[in-house]
Amino acid sequence: MQTLYIDPGSPWQNGFIESVHRRFRDECLNQEIFFSIAETRVVVGDYRRLYNGERPHSSSLDYQTPDEFAQNLTIQSPRYTANLTAKVIQFSGSPQACRT
């Protein structure tokens, strides 16, 4: 995995991750008031599990969850596994706790 830098103030250069950040902020972070780091970890972990494992995504993933898409891609094309790992969103925290 390689770090790629974009020009400051140019979010269109990395639209995918900007979209993920916006959705994460709107659907999780802005819905909660966190009183501790431990609580934040639980809430963000739940959101990550919901986002990757329970909620189907758009037509770009054939309306599958990212976990299902990754599993099917790995079965069909094992050589893409490492590349896919970099693309699956890895938040470090929880979904049920994010109330929408």
Secondary structure, DSSP 8 states (H G I E B T S, - for coil): -------TT-GGGGHHHHHHHHHHHHHTGGG----SHHHHHHHHHHHHHIIIIIS---GGGTT--HHHHHHHHHHH-GGGHHHHHHHS---SSBSTTS--
